[in-house]
Amino acid sequence: MNQTDLQLLESNYQEENIVTLEWQEHIRHRPGMYIGKLGDGSSSDDGIYVLLKEVLDNSIDEYMMGFGKTIEVNIENESVTVRDHGRGVPLGKVRDVCSKMNTGAKYDSKAFKKSVGLNGVGIKAVNALSSQFYMESSRDGESKRVEFSQGLLSQEDEIKQSGNGNGTLVGFTPDKDIFGDYQYRDEHIEPLLKNYVFLNTGLTITFNGKKFNSKNGLEDLLNENLTSEELYPIIHLHGEDIEVAITHTNQYGEEYYSFVNGQHTTQGGTHQTAFREATARVIKEFYNRNFEYSDIRSGIVAAISIKVEEPIFESQTKTKLGSKEMSPNGVSVSKHINDFLKKELDNYLHKHPETVEVLQKKILDSEKERKAIAGVTKKARERAKKASLHNKKLRDCRIHYNDPKGDDREKTAIFITEGDSASGSITKSRDPNTQAVFSLRGKPLNSYGLTKKIVYENEEFNLLQAALNIEEGMDGLRYNKVIIATDADTDGMHIRLLLLTFFLQFFPDLIKKGHVYIFQTPLFRVRNKKKTIYCYTEEERINAIQELGPNPEITRFKGLGEISPDEFRHFIGEDIRLDRVTMRKEDLLKELLEFYMGKNTPERQTFIIDNLVVEEDEVA
């Protein structure tokens, strides 16, 4: 940089360059600091659900303090209302609670001893990011209402007499200037509401008239989320400021659901780490055998909920607990959990010999399998390491999901493609900072019914596992999204099914935690001299033809390799279309895999023949 450039920079940095933003302007300018990502509602962690959660957290805190047993949630045409029956916001402070940063009752531990929201930001973020927002509080026969638009006050009513019962009504419509076109989806809202009632037995939440409540707390939560049959009845334990539920299944991996003051800490934290370690330690000491912790935890499905005074979270979205103590100057989180399990879990095991027998068999089976693959693991890892360094199967990216630094971790993705042409197009079109590409060689093995030894013996699976860095569990995962990108033909569908079988068999938590997606690419390109429209369905193709007029050029894409890198850039950037792969209890996973991926049964043959006949009839 020469002297002229330096002088130019200095001249551009003046007093008028220093800008002070109002609170609502800062939230709208930097929404990610307050609600994480934006999104359009297709993912459960999109911003519109964070807004809903911020409002609900306040109502839940009221319930936890002993006020109000019901909460009503209604969503219609993207507008949300939440009504609780707690104490109601003090009427003289309704406006301040909505619009003054760092204002709230939760700084006063007498009013909210163990709440989720601590810093007075959440409801202000909802206000600032909504095109319309209002709060109406009712207390002791009086009420007060304020209304805002994009965080700016539009109406403030005087305190008036009211026949409403005590409580707070909040309504908001997320601003499309911020979120674009979005849609609230029941499949993301209902699990959120279920978690609230699982953690607060006695609470009823209604959502558009549908009621949710729970009698058995975390036991109900595990039963709701189990996708494999438990090997023994769920161990359900309660203590002061702690509740846990534990069982094992025959699935691989470890599965945990952790909560702090009713907040789902999806990224874990100090409490989940302590729970994971203490559970294995107590079980090992009970059997008084030199079991490996990994064998004890293999197949575990467990949940923990603790209540902490003044919890410290690692971000405003509160997905990971950072607190090391249960309360200021109190016992450590780790010691509290360890002491509880050492007493209660040990007592439970002494009283339930049938559970002890089943659990020991599970641990021994895991130990046997681990030793069986020990001989191939070292060689396989060496092969994977060498292959990663010297071949072109993996085109890596610069930023990784397990790197704690950087704002782009959530954007990291790896495309699993078939063949060199598809991987070549994606590689030339991708963002090398956040998008990696892994190229398959031919069709993967059908892994249904095989043991984990095959993961290391099979070259493709071994390299894929190494690329994802999940040999030791989810903590090492290198990419937030694992995207299966195959052609939209029968071969591509078959490869997709084989990959899903692999993940479902050996890494189900990868799917359960929302990391696996199906990449959608256009089937058709319809264009004329003025405009090009990419169509993902037959209906979109018909609409495009009608829009562009007579005789447009129509191209049918048969494979990913046929799409040029320049065109691919339209599909893997901001407008990428992804379908998240989900697992639900009602999916009957074991039966589903056995039917479609098991030995060639007569039932499946009949199913295929019947469906082929239907297709022929449709063509005719």
HELIX and SHEET records of a PDB file:
HELIX    1   1 GLN A    3  ASN A   12  1                                  10    
HELIX    2   2 GLU A   15  ASN A   17  5                                   3    
HELIX    3   3 TRP A   23  HIS A   29  1                                   7    
HELIX    4   4 GLY A   32  ILE A   35  1                                   4    
HELIX    5   5 GLY A   47  MET A   64  1                                  18    
HELIX    6   6 LEU A   91  LYS A   93  5                                   3    
HELIX    7   7 VAL A   94  SER A   99  1                                   6    
HELIX    8   8 ALA A  105  TYR A  107  5                                   3    
HELIX    9   9 GLY A  122  ALA A  128  1                                   7    
HELIX   10  10 LYS A  176  PHE A  179  1                                   4    
HELIX   11  11 ASP A  186  LEU A  199  1                                  14    
HELIX   12  12 LEU A  218  ASN A  225  1                                   8    
HELIX   13  13 THR A  270  TYR A  287  1                                  18    
HELIX   14  14 TYR A  293  ARG A  297  1                                   5    
HELIX   15  15 VAL A  333  LYS A  351  1                                  19    
HELIX   16  16 PRO A  353  HIS A  390  1                                  38    
HELIX   17  17 ARG A  409  LYS A  411  5                                   3    
HELIX   18  18 GLY A  419  SER A  429  1                                  11    
HELIX   19  19 LYS A  453  GLU A  457  1                                   5    
HELIX   20  20 GLU A  459  LEU A  468  1                                  10    
HELIX   21  21 MET A  474  GLY A  476  5                                   3    
HELIX   22  22 THR A  490  PHE A  506  1                                  17    
HELIX   23  23 PRO A  508  LYS A  512  1                                   5    
HELIX   24  24 GLU A  538  LEU A  548  1                                  11    
HELIX   25  25 LEU A  560  GLU A  562  5                                   3    
HELIX   26  26 PRO A  565  PHE A  568  1                                   4    
HELIX   27  27 LYS A  585  ASP A  587  5                                   3    
HELIX   28  28 LEU A  589  MET A  597  1                                   9    
HELIX   29  29 PRO A  602  VAL A  619  1                                  18    
SHEET    1   A 8 LEU A 152  GLU A 156  0                                        
SHEET    2   A 8 GLU A 142  SER A 149 -1                                        
SHEET    3   A 8 SER A 130  ARG A 139 -1                                        
SHEET    4   A 8 GLY A 167  PRO A 174 -1                                        
SHEET    5   A 8 SER A  79  ASP A  84 -1                                        
SHEET    6   A 8 THR A  70  GLU A  76 -1                                        
SHEET    7   A 8 THR A 204  PHE A 207  1                                        
SHEET    8   A 8 LYS A 210  PHE A 212 -1                                        
SHEET    1   B 3 LEU A 152  GLU A 156  0                                        
SHEET    2   B 3 GLU A 142  SER A 149 -1                                        
SHEET    3   B 3 LYS A 160  GLN A 161 -1                                        
SHEET    1   C 5 ILE A 235  GLY A 239  0                                        
SHEET    2   C 5 ILE A 242  HIS A 248 -1                                        
SHEET    3   C 5 ILE A 300  ILE A 306 -1                                        
SHEET    4   C 5 GLU A 255  VAL A 260  1                                        
SHEET    5   C 5 GLN A 263  HIS A 264 -1                                        
SHEET    1   D 6 LEU A 394  ARG A 395  0                                        
SHEET    2   D 6 GLN A 435  LEU A 440 -1                                        
SHEET    3   D 6 ALA A 413  GLU A 418  1                                        
SHEET    4   D 6 LYS A 481  ALA A 485  1                                        
SHEET    5   D 6 VAL A 516  GLN A 520  1                                        
SHEET    6   D 6 ARG A 577  ARG A 580 -1                                        
SHEET    1   E 3 THR A 532  CYS A 535  0                                        
SHEET    2   E 3 PHE A 524  ARG A 527 -1                                        
SHEET    3   E 3 GLU A 553  ARG A 556 -1                                        
END                                                                             
